[in-house]
Amino acid sequence: MKYFNQRRVLLMVALIAFVVVTIINACKPTVSTPGLGALPKPSFSIDSIDGNHFLVMNTTSTPCMAYWTTSASGGKLASGNTDSLHFTFAGTYTVTLYAAAQGGIDSITKTIVVSQNDPNACTSGLPLNFIAGCTSRSWKLAPIAHALEVGPSGPGDGAWWGNAATDPAGARSGDFDDTYTFYFNAAGTYGFNDNGTFFSDNYLSGTQYTSLPDAQMFPTCALWQSGTFNYNFIPNAGKAGLGQIQLVGLGAHLALPKVTNTVETTVPTVPSVTYDVISMTTDNNGIGHMELAINTVKTSNEWWTFYLVSTN
């Protein structure tokens, strides 16, 4: 009898481990061990607390261990007979209960429809709210000297180069009229508008150090022109611990298209670029100021820093 109980324990541990590994791999497990009991028939209830908060409760009749995941959780797993769910954005989401019992493992999936964006989410003071506002927020390069700068020591080091004070309205007007818009939505929409011009280094058009109309950009570089992309905000990450902004999609960039997380590039072949948020402040006029940095490894450590101001 003692051996049988130990065997039961070992099998339960194995089953639980299997559930965790399987959910991480985004599979639906149905594993039966009939010699130890009936396969559970998972069921659960969903109660709405308000338009964005829900409570799910395991109602499976067979004694089991409950694990939960949702289509909004990025594969993250929660355990327990109840779970509190929060959905920031309107949309249709799935919730899956994985029930692990002596007889095996099975799962059930239900749908939750969220009809509204959380009205409190954009007033919580989180960095994402600073970046994207309650609906959207647009940014431009600050019209100052060294709004673009690069150096070896880290963010804010312009020892190697920085734009001149006359550049915003002069030679680099094709950079300083660009608009970067982050939308506060479930898709993480990012819009880039170059206003029909670009500042040309040699790799973009064969003509150096002047602003030109988009029509003169090399066709191989055209993905760096105006477009709609996606972004992810990664909290508590980056050099300053304030988070990172990851732009996703070929051609997605901010400030300078050639700057990536690996090497400077002359064609838009990088699928994503990630920027560290270094500082976020609001001045007395309600204008947001944001400092971003990106570490590009070239022949040595290379840190680019960009200073942005909000337009809304």
ChimeraX attribute file (.defattr): number of C-alpha atoms within 10 A of each C-alpha:
attribute: neighborCount
match mode: 1-to-1
recipient: residues
	/A:1	6
	/A:2	7
	/A:3	8
	/A:4	9
	/A:5	10
	/A:6	11
	/A:7	12
	/A:8	14
	/A:9	13
	/A:10	12
	/A:11	16
	/A:12	18
	/A:13	12
	/A:14	11
	/A:15	20
	/A:16	20
	/A:17	11
	/A:18	16
	/A:19	23
	/A:20	16
	/A:21	12
	/A:22	13
	/A:23	19
	/A:24	14
	/A:25	10
	/A:26	12
	/A:27	10
	/A:28	16
	/A:29	17
	/A:30	15
	/A:31	15
	/A:32	17
	/A:33	15
	/A:34	11
	/A:35	9
	/A:36	13
	/A:37	13
	/A:38	15
	/A:39	20
	/A:40	23
	/A:41	17
	/A:42	22
	/A:43	19
	/A:44	17
	/A:45	12
	/A:46	18
	/A:47	11
	/A:48	13
	/A:49	12
	/A:50	11
	/A:51	17
	/A:52	19
	/A:53	15
	/A:54	17
	/A:55	15
	/A:56	18
	/A:57	17
	/A:58	22
	/A:59	15
	/A:60	18
	/A:61	10
	/A:62	18
	/A:63	12
	/A:64	21
	/A:65	19
	/A:66	23
	/A:67	23
	/A:68	24
	/A:69	23
	/A:70	20
	/A:71	13
	/A:72	17
	/A:73	14
	/A:74	10
	/A:75	14
	/A:76	13
	/A:77	13
	/A:78	17
	/A:79	13
	/A:80	12
	/A:81	18
	/A:82	18
	/A:83	18
	/A:84	13
	/A:85	19
	/A:86	17
	/A:87	22
	/A:88	21
	/A:89	19
	/A:90	16
	/A:91	13
	/A:92	13
	/A:93	14
	/A:94	13
	/A:95	19
	/A:96	20
	/A:97	26
	/A:98	28
	/A:99	29
	/A:100	27
	/A:101	24
	/A:102	23
	/A:103	20
	/A:104	24
	/A:105	26
	/A:106	20
	/A:107	19
	/A:108	14
	/A:109	16
	/A:110	14
	/A:111	13
	/A:112	15
	/A:113	13
	/A:114	21
	/A:115	12
	/A:116	13
	/A:117	20
	/A:118	19
	/A:119	13
	/A:120	9
	/A:121	17
	/A:122	19
	/A:123	12
	/A:124	11
	/A:125	10
	/A:126	12
	/A:127	20
	/A:128	22
	/A:129	19
	/A:130	21
	/A:131	24
	/A:132	21
	/A:133	19
	/A:134	19
	/A:135	12
	/A:136	17
	/A:137	19
	/A:138	21
	/A:139	23
	/A:140	21
	/A:141	24
	/A:142	19
	/A:143	18
	/A:144	16
	/A:145	15
	/A:146	20
	/A:147	23
	/A:148	23
	/A:149	22
	/A:150	25
	/A:151	19
	/A:152	18
	/A:153	12
	/A:154	17
	/A:155	24
	/A:156	22
	/A:157	18
	/A:158	20
	/A:159	11
	/A:160	12
	/A:161	13
	/A:162	18
	/A:163	16
	/A:164	16
	/A:165	13
	/A:166	13
	/A:167	18
	/A:168	20
	/A:169	13
	/A:170	13
	/A:171	17
	/A:172	20
	/A:173	19
	/A:174	23
	/A:175	24
	/A:176	24
	/A:177	18
	/A:178	20
	/A:179	20
	/A:180	21
	/A:181	20
	/A:182	23
	/A:183	22
	/A:184	23
	/A:185	15
	/A:186	13
	/A:187	12
	/A:188	16
	/A:189	19
	/A:190	24
	/A:191	17
	/A:192	22
	/A:193	15
	/A:194	20
	/A:195	15
	/A:196	14
	/A:197	22
	/A:198	26
	/A:199	24
	/A:200	23
	/A:201	15
	/A:202	12
	/A:203	15
	/A:204	22
	/A:205	19
	/A:206	11
	/A:207	15
	/A:208	13
	/A:209	11
	/A:210	15
	/A:211	18
	/A:212	20
	/A:213	14
	/A:214	21
	/A:215	12
	/A:216	15
	/A:217	21
	/A:218	13
	/A:219	13
	/A:220	13
	/A:221	17
	/A:222	16
	/A:223	16
	/A:224	24
	/A:225	20
	/A:226	20
	/A:227	14
	/A:228	15
	/A:229	19
	/A:230	17
	/A:231	21
	/A:232	16
	/A:233	18
	/A:234	18
	/A:235	15
	/A:236	13
	/A:237	14
	/A:238	18
	/A:239	18
	/A:240	14
	/A:241	14
	/A:242	17
	/A:243	20
	/A:244	25
	/A:245	20
	/A:246	18
	/A:247	23
	/A:248	21
	/A:249	20
	/A:250	16
	/A:251	26
	/A:252	26
	/A:253	26
	/A:254	23
	/A:255	20
	/A:256	14
	/A:257	20
	/A:258	19
	/A:259	20
	/A:260	20
	/A:261	17
	/A:262	13
	/A:263	14
	/A:264	14
	/A:265	13
	/A:266	15
	/A:267	19
	/A:268	18
	/A:269	13
	/A:270	17
	/A:271	11
	/A:272	17
	/A:273	22
	/A:274	23
	/A:275	25
	/A:276	23
	/A:277	29
	/A:278	22
	/A:279	16
	/A:280	16
	/A:281	12
	/A:282	13
	/A:283	8
	/A:284	6
	/A:285	6
	/A:286	10
	/A:287	13
	/A:288	20
	/A:289	20
	/A:290	22
	/A:291	21
	/A:292	23
	/A:293	26
	/A:294	26
	/A:295	24
	/A:296	19
	/A:297	16
	/A:298	11
	/A:299	7
	/A:300	8
	/A:301	12
	/A:302	20
	/A:303	23
	/A:304	26
	/A:305	26
	/A:306	25
	/A:307	24
	/A:308	23
	/A:309	19
	/A:310	21
	/A:311	13
	/A:312	11
